[in-house]
Amino acid sequence: MTSLPDLKAVNDRYRMFVSFTDAEECDGEFVFSAKDNLTTRDFPSTAGSRILEGYRPPFDATPVARMREAGGFLAGKTNMDEFGFGTFSANSAFGIPLNPYDRERSCGGSSGGAACAAAVLEDHVALGVSTGGSIVCPASFCGVYGIAPTYGRVSRYGLIDYANSLDKVGILSAKAGDLAKYLPAISGKDPKDPTSCAQPGEIGTPKKVGSVAVPSEAVQGLSKGVMESFERALESLRSMGIDVETVDMPVLRYAMPAYYVLATSEASTNLARFCGMRYGQQDGDLTLGFDDYFTSFRSKYFGDEAKRRILLGTFTRMVGYADRYYSKALRVRASVISEYKKVYSRFDAVATPTMPFVSPRFDEIAGMSALDVYKADFLTIPPNLTGMPHLSVPCGYSDGMPVGLMLTADHWREDLLLGTALEWEKGFDMRKPEVMA
């Protein structure tokens, strides 16, 4: 039996869990958590939204089931932005997780609770979900390792989707070795998710990249501290025997608008099911007509950001606008993939900072417009838009806050990312946060 920490005391301080076990010991080989948009049979699954409060699925999501099969004990469900809509986990209906390095700052999003748990709890493995950067962003802000695999590498069965063509289930941990150990455990074909059945095979033996390309567009608009940490990280890569060269990838500037058109279009379709009849809360006024009932119900239970993305996504799919926005965004996605493929003909990976700044304070976030928040993801969106595997490793600290280095590899080349993370961990002096219950 393995003793568990006092999760209630720790959670009272950092708010990383939405729900968690009250057991004091577990009989698993390791302890893990799952983001709250992954269904679990023994915990509620709310996806950070009031509209699903109290929902208890009768089954485990495939990644959760496979972690259990690997010997894992599920400790709880981690906090997140509502349905994954956010960069700072500030849009959760169940409180905001607090950064373990500075509780006045964000954990990142939307897998903020997962990254916080990975940083705070000893030997903890967290399942996260990425749509536009929701694994690597919080990994960077909380100073841990995080990998988002190739789209389709891990089954999405049991995932409460944000955007079906973009969502990926991955892993966060304070140890690179955990990524290499448990990503293969949750990967593989699943007949319940056809998108997982196209992969070429198992993840190969981890090996270090030999060369990386640094897009000139990725070093614009960075904070001074992030730029300095990134430059030192590139020198560290060179000292590891990795060739580092700067390249131009001009099409990357179009990835962000294309992503938000595609992601919100899919999100508005996915969230249409939450109307107060079959899914979610069902306490609306049944004397109302259909339109009035749906409107009153969704207005009550959806948060502001969910409403904003539903409206945007519905607009981009309307007759007369789909060709102008949605179809054009699909063409941009194809162009971004083509640009990456050209780079991979010469290099093993693409290197950028993970985020353009360190974790902001909550008062700074409150002063940001929705557009400012969207722009914060300009580095993490391109690999997510293309469905390519990407990894964030802690690479430095600015004013005491972690900075992340992101590596993106070609489709199905997680072996290169995992091998590089293992090598990086040997030479990087990680500073763990001072955790207090």
N, C-alpha and C positions, 0 to 999 in steps of 0.2 A: 504493500500500500504506500502511496505517495501523499504526503501532507500538502494541503492546499493553503495558500495565504488567506488572510481574512479579506475576502473579496469585497465585502460590504464596506469595510473601513477604507480600503484602497479606492473603491469606486466612489465613495462619498467625497473623496478629495479630487479625483480626476474625471469622473463621469464617463468612463469609457464603455461601460456596459449599459444596455437597456434592460436585460434580464440575465441572471446568473445563478449558478448552483449554490445551495446552502450547505452542501456537503463539506466536511472538513478534511476528508481523505478521498482519494480516487485509486482505482485499480488499473488505470491505463499506463501504458509505457511512456506516454507524454501527454501534456495538456494543451488543448487548442481552443480557439474561439472561432465563431463564424459571424460574418457581417450580417446584419439583421434583415437583409433582403434575400438570404439563403434560407429556405424552409428547413425546419427542424421539428421532429415529432415530440420533443420533450420541452421545448421553449416556444413562447409566442414568436411570430414573425411579422413585424410591422412595417419594415422598410422605412422606418423613421417617420411614419405618417399616422396621424390620428384616425384616418379613414380605415386603417387596418388594426387599430388598437384591440388587443385581446384575441386576435386571430391565431388559432393553434392548428397548424397543418397536420394531417395524418401521416406524413411521410418525410423522410430526409431528402434534401437535395443530393444529387449524386456526389459532388465533392465532399460533402459532410459525411455521407455514408462511407466513402472510400477512406477518409481520415479515421473513422472509427475502425474500419477493417484493418488499417495499418497499426492499430493499437492505441489510438488517441482517445482521450477523455474530453468531452465537450464541456467546457467550464461556463460558457454563456454566449450571449449574442451582443455584438458590439454596435455602438451608436454610429449614426451616419446621417448625412443630409437626406431629407425626404426624397425617396425614390432615387437617390444618387444625384440630386440636382444641387450641385454646389461645389465650391473649392475649399471651403473652410469649416465644414461640418456645423455651420451656424444656422442651417435651415432644418435641423431636427426638431420634431415635435416633442422630444423627450429630454430636453436639456442639451447643452453644448459641451463636448469633451474638451478638457483643458490640457494644454501642452505640458508634458512633464518637466521640461527645462524652464518654463515660465508660465505659470497658470493664468497670466493675463493675456496669453497668446493662443492662437489657434493650433489645433493638431493637423490642420489640412483636411481636405475632403476629396471624395465623399467618404472614404474609409478611415475617417479620423479616429474613431474608437479602436479600430483594429491596430493602427500604428501606435496609438497610446498604450494599448495592452502589450504589444510586442516590446515597447521600450521600458515599461514599468515592471512587468511580471517576469521573473527569472525563468529562462528556458521555455518561453511561451511561443507558440506558433499560431499565427492569425490568418484566417482565410479572408481575403478582401476581394472586391470586384472593381474592375476598371472599365469606364466607358470613354472618358476623355483624359484620363490621368489620375483616376481616383485611387490608385495603388501607389504610384511613384511619388505623387505630390505629398501625401501624408508621411510616406517613408522618409522623404527629404526633410520635412518640417520636424519630425520626431527623431531623426538621426538613426534610422534602422535600415535594413536591407528590404527591398520590395521588388517582386518580379511580376509582370503581367505577361502571360505567355501569348503565343500566336493564337489568333482567333480560331476556335475550334479544337485547340489542343486539350482543353478541359471542358467536360460536359456542362451545359447550362441548365440541365434538367433540375427543376426545383428553384431556379433563380426567378425572383420577382423582377422582371426586366424593366430597364430604363429604355434602351434602344437595342433591338434584337441583333442588328448587324454589327454592333460595336462592343457589346458587353463581353467581358472576359473575367474568369475567376482565377485569382493568383494567390500568392503567399507573401506575408510580411513576417520578419523575425529580426532579432538583434544579432543573429548569427547567419553568415552566408551559407554555412554547411546545412542549415535547416532547409534553405531553399533547394539546394541540390538533392537533399534527401526526400523531401515531401512533395515537391512538384511532380516528379515521376509517379508518386503514389496516387495522386488525384487525376493524373492524365490518362488518356486512352479512350478508345471508342466506346460509345454508349448508344445502344439502339433507341433509347428514349430521347436522344438529341441527335438528329441527322447531321447537324453541322459539325459534330465531333467525329464523324465517320470518314472524313476526307483526309485525315492526317496520314503521312507516309509511314509512320511507325513510331517506335519508342524514342524517347530522348536519348541521344548518344552520350558517351562518356564525356564529362565536362573537360573542356580544353580552352586555354587562353587565346584571345584574339591576337593576331599578329600585326594588325594595322587598323587605325581608326581615322575617320574623316570628321573634321569639325566644320560645320556649315557657318560661313561668315555671317549669315542672317541670325544665327542663334546667339551671338555675343553682343547684340544690340539691345539696349534698354535694360541692361542688368544693373543691379545695385553694385556699389563699389565693393562691398564685402563679398558678394557672390562672385564677382569677376576675379577678385584676388584669389579666392579659394579655388575657382575653376582653373586658373592659370597654374597654380601649384599642383592641382590634380593632373593636368596634362604633363607636367614635368615628371610626376610620379609614374605616369603611364610610360613615358620615354625611358625612365630608369628600369622599368620592368621589361625593356626590350621591345616595346610596342612602337611601331612607326605612327607618328601623328602628323597629319597634314590638313591644311585649311582648304575647303572647297566652296563653291557657290551652288546653292540650291534655291534659286529664286522662287520656285513654285510654292515653297513652304509658306509664303506669306498669304496664300489663298486657302490654306488648310483650315484655319479657324472659322471663317464664315461658312465654308462648306460643311464643316462638322456641325455647327449649330443649326443649320438648315436640316441636315439629315437626322441628327439626334432628336431635335424637338419634333420633327415630323413623326418619327417612330414613337416618341414618348406620348404624343397626343393620342395616337392610336391605342397604345398599350393601356393608358389610363382611362380610356372610354369605358372599360368594363366596371370601373368603380363608380357606380351610379346609385347605390343604395338599394339595389334589388337582389343581385346574386352574390356580389362580393363586397366586403367591407361592412361598415356600420349600416344598420337598417332601421333607424329610428326616425325617419322623415315623416312628414305629414301626408298620409295616404289619401287625404281628401283632395289634394292638389292634382291638377292635370300632369301629364308626363313631363312636359318641358319645365313647368314650374317646380315640380318635385325634384327633378334632376338638378336644376339650377340651385335651389335652396340647399340641397344636400351637399353638393360639391363645393359650394361657396362656404359652407360651414366647416367642412373637414379638410379641405386642401389648404396648404400654406400658400403664401404669396408667390414664392418662386415656382411652385408646381403650377399655379394658375398662369403665371407668365409664360411658361414653356408650353403649356397646353394651347394657349392662344396663338403663340408664334408658330407652333407646329401645325395647327389647324389652318392658319392663314397660308402657309407655304404649300399646303396640299390642295387648296381650293381650285376649282375649275377656273382656268384663266391665269393662274399663278404657278401651277405645278411645273410647267415648262420653263418659266422664268427663273424659278428658284430650285426646286427639287431636282429636276433633270440636269440642270447646270451643275449642281453640287455633286451629282454622281460622276459627271465628266471631270470635275476637279479632282475628285478622289482617285480616279484612274490616272490622272496626270501626276499626282503626288506619288502614287505607287511606282509609276514609271521612273520618276526622278530618283527614288531610293534605289531601284534596281540598277540604274546606271552607276550609282556610287558603289554598290556591292560588287560590281564587276571589277573594281580596283581595290576595295577595302573590305575588311571583315565586319566593321561596325561603324555606326555614327555616334559621336560623343557630343553632348551638350550639357549645360547645367540642367538640373531637373526643374527648378523654379527660378524665376528672375530675381527673387528676393527671399530673405529668411521669413519665417512665420511672423505675420503681422499681429499687432495687438488688436484686441476686440474693438477698441475705440477707433482704430484706424479702419477696420473693416466696416464699421458703422458709417463711416464717411465715404465709402466707395459706392459708386453707382453700379447698377447691374452690368453695364458695359465694362466698367473697370474690372469687375470680378471675372467676367468672361475672358478679358484680355490676359489675365494672369496665367491662363493655361496655354499660352501660345507655343511653349516649348514641348508640352506633353501631348498636345492634340495630334500632331502629324503621325507619330507611330500608332496611335490608337485609331486614327482614321484609316490607316493602311492595314490594320490587323497584324502588325509586326510585333514580335516579342521585344520587350524593353525592360530595363532594370535600373533601379536607383540604388547607389551605394553612398554611404556617408563619406564625404571627401574633405571636410573642413568645418570650421566654426567661425562665425562672425558675430561679434558682441555676445558671445556665449551661446548662440543659437546654431543648430546644425545646418549645413549646406550639403546638397546632394549632387552627385554626378550621374547623369543618365546615359546609358549605352543602349542603342537600338540595333538589332541584328535582322537579317533576312528571315522570311517566313521559315518556321520549323528549326531555327538554329539557336534554340535555347541553350544547347550545349556550350556554345561560345560565351554566352552571358554568364552561365553558372561557373564555368571554369575561370573566367576573369574575376568574378566576385570572390571566389576562393583564394585566388592569388592576391587580390587587393586586400583582403582581410588580414593576410599575414603581415603586411607592411603598414597598415593604417592604425593609428593610435586612437581608438574609439573612446570617447568620454561618455560615460553613462550618467543619466540624470540622478540627482539625489532624491530618492523616493522616500516619501514619508506617508505613513498611514494616518 
